[in-house]
Each structure stands twice: as C-alpha cells, then as structure tokens.
Amino acid sequence: MDRVPSYDEDILAWSEHQAALLRALKPGAGLPNDLDLENIAEEVEAVGRSELAAVESHLFNLLVHAAKALSPPQASPVRHWLEEMSLAQQGALRSVAPSMRRRLDLQGLWRRAVRQAERSLRLHGEAIAPLPATCPFTLDELLDESLEPEAYVARLQPPATG
C-alpha cells in the first residue's frame, strides 16, 4: 500500500484516506452504536475539499487581477491589483498540497477569471484587453514566488507586431 501523506503534508489526501477508514469501520465492533460514521467521514472529507476550494479561490483571484491589470494599463488601481496578485499567490502557496495539483482546472479558472475581470471593469466603464482563450500559465508558474506580478501581466500582452 502506498504511504498516505500526513495531515501537514497533504490535507486533501489525508482527509480522503481518513474518511475511507471511517467508512470501513463496522458499527458494533467496539464502537458506540450511535457513532455516526458516515457523517463524521463526510466532515473529515470536507476539510480537504475546503482547502482545495481555498487554493482555487486564491488562483482565481490572481488570474482576475492579472487580467484587470492589463486592461487598461492607465487605470489607477493597477498597483492595487498587482498587490492583490501577490497576496493571492501567497495564499495559494500556503494552502496547496500535492494531491490538489491534478484536481485544479486551470482552464476553467481562467475562463471564470476573465469573465469576472470583464464584469468588474465594465462596472467602472472600462473594457477588457484582448486575452488568450486558454490559460497562458502553468500551475508551477502561478506558484513561482520568483515571478513578480508584472511578469504575469506582461505574459498576457499580445506579441508586438512590427
């Protein structure tokens, strides 16, 4: 059997493993009859799902603010959006676990982020700049602490024609 990561190593994998163990327990095997194993297992799994949702939220915010920072470049809140990108990246880095990598849908996050950026800018009378149809970043790039927010925005700019 593969080694199951500890709670601190990978909360999502840990929570799923613990829930499976709870579900495998048989009532009456030295356990109180009123122990609600199924709901306890569900709550344990919810801990991991909650952490996955937090990582998704941080990555979503990073992408929304990157799209907004490109559109329009003269907007005064750009510095604020760049700061928000850094905060979102740090939040994702604090919460991401190895088992989450295969479950994160960057293309879906990108599509939702572009729609959100477009709505937000429209509320302020601004239009969104042209953006790629697919997410231009890998998960490793989004989690790369050495990349400054401006580097993400620069990656979104269309290639210069000359």
Buried (B, 14 or more C-beta within 10 A) or exposed (E): EEEBBEEEEBBBBBBBBBBEEBBEBEEEEEEEEEEEBEEBBBEBBEBBBEBBEBBBBBBBBBBBBBBBBBBEEEBEBBEEBBEBBBBBBEBBBEBBBEBBEEEBEBEEBBBBBBEBBBEBBEEEEBEBBEBEEEBBBEBEBBBBEEBEBEEBBEBBEEEEEE
